[in-house]
Amino acid sequence: MGATEDAAARSVIAGQKPEGIAGRGTSIPRVAGRREWTRETLAAGVRAGDKRALARAITLVENRDALAYELVREIYPDTGRAYCIGVTGPPGVGKSSLISALIRHVRGQERSVGVISVDPSSPFSHGALLGDRIRLADHFLDPGVFIRSMGTRGHLGGLAEATLQALLVLDAAGKDLLFLETVGAGQSEVEVIGIADTVLLVLMPGSGDSVQALKAGIMEIPDVIAVNKMDHPAAKTMVNEVRSILTLDKEREWKPPIVLTEAVRGENVKTLWQKLEAHRSFLEQHDELEARRRRNLAGEVFAVASSRAKTHLENAVADDPELRRLLDEVQRRELDPLTAVREIMEKVFKLDGGEEI
């Protein structure tokens, strides 16, 4: 190995992309490194819809980088224009395939699209498979589509805190539509309504998880319901089951429509999109869209604040022998848990002892 090749090898091992190294007859262009992005250049790139800028911005958001906070603060006035559709449901019902079919349909209408797919992370390593990108591979080369998978990183409801910020980045980039796919693992179905303008619940006939979804009160969440894999013998039975549960809610003005679909072949995708559009029109005509978004924004503030407070509290207890002693006393049953909570809150957050804690 010559000196040039050896230097190139060392740079690759170090994680750098060497200049001038040929691959299949083409030199690899030098990619902008992290240190080369400033708040100004990153914000300009996001507003222009540059995919490298979007990818870098979302990575910074995921890593809670200080630059991410500056960026989101700068681009926030440019948000609020994209329409966000949350797609949720049990694992394996075809959510990603259905999103892919919907993207194909709306791209025919010249609408730009952003997709955030939230995958469950390992509770131990916080790593995620990020397999949703495989099913959306047909759109990778479409300049009007940006797709990003993110791990939940242990967040209880399956929605990473960074997901909220990632949606703001894509919104500021001028995307017309945003799809947010959740892990469909229970609490995330409840959380998604706090982010999306319209919630699409995907179920599959013959799935025990779908039956459990019916029993768990998830039917209170969706604005539109898709029963995927319409060729299944039990498809119509499931539609009847879902419809019977929906009739129990007499107070809701909007009655969620149910659409039988086959995502892989694209059957009834146009009908499904029409129902999603109908819900948007309903919200706009009843002045509910702006009200829902205002509630969403307030919910985001409280969600992020709660996450920050929890992290601060855990760090404070870990670093303070006196607070750890309180936990030890609770574990030895010498001190009751609520008294320990009161003392910890008073010391960490300086709350008045007379306040309700």
C-alpha positions, 0 to 999 in steps of 0.5 A: 500500500502506497503512502496515498492509499495508506493516508486514505485508509487512515482517514476512512477509519477515522470516519472522514471522507477523503478527497479525490479517492475514486469509486467506480470512476467517480471521485467522492465529493467532500461532505461538509463536516459538523463543525462547518455548520453554523446557525445561520448556514443551517437555518438557511439550508433548512428553509431552502429544503436542502436535504443535507441541512435537514439531515444535520439539523435532525441529528443535532436535535436527536443529540440535544446539541446546543446548536439545535436549540439555537436553530429551532428558535430561529426557524420557529416563526417559519413553522405552522404551515405543514399539515401533520398526519399521525399514523398509528396502530399495532405492529405489523399492520402495514403502517409504513406500506400505507404511508408509502402508498399515500406518499405516491398518491400525494406526490402525483398532486405535486405536494412535498412530503416529510416523514418521521418514523419512530421506531422502538429503541432497546431499553438497554442500549437505546439502539433501534432497528429503524426498519421503516426506511426499508418499506419507504425505499421507493421514495428515497430518490424523490427530491420532494420527499424527506424520510427520517427514522428515529429511535424512541430512546426509552421515552415512555410513550414511544415518541422521542422528545426529539420527534417534536423538534424534527417535525418543526424542522421539516415544517420550516423546510416548507413541506406541505404534508408531514407523516408521523408514524409511531411504534404502535406500542400502547401509550404512543397511540395516546401521545400522537394525538398531542402532535398531529392535526389528523390521526389515522389508525391502521388495523389489520383483520385477524390480528390479536393486537388489533382486537386488543386495540379495540378493547384498550380504548384506542378507538377514542383517538383516531379521526380516520381508520384504515383496515388494511389487507382488505382481502383477508376473510375477516376484513369485513368482520373487523369493519363491523366490529370497529363500527359497532364500537364507534357508535358508542360515542354519541357526543363526537361530532366528527364520525371517523370513517372506516376504509378497507385498504390494500397498501401493497397494491395501492387499493383504496388509497385514493379513497383513504386520502379523500377521507383524510382531506375531509377531516381537514376540511371539517376542522377548518370549517368548524374553526377546530384546526387552529384550536387543535394546534394551539392545544398541541403547542401547549402540550409540547411545552409541558411535555418538554418541560416535564422531560427536562424536570425529570432529567434534572431531578434524577441527576440531582438525586444521583449527585446528592448523598442526602437525597439518596439517603431519603430513597434508602429510607423508603426502601427500608420502609423507614420513610413513606414515599410521599414524604420523601417526594415532598422533601426531594421536591422542596430541596431540588425545586425550592418549592414552598413546603406548604404547597401541594406536592 
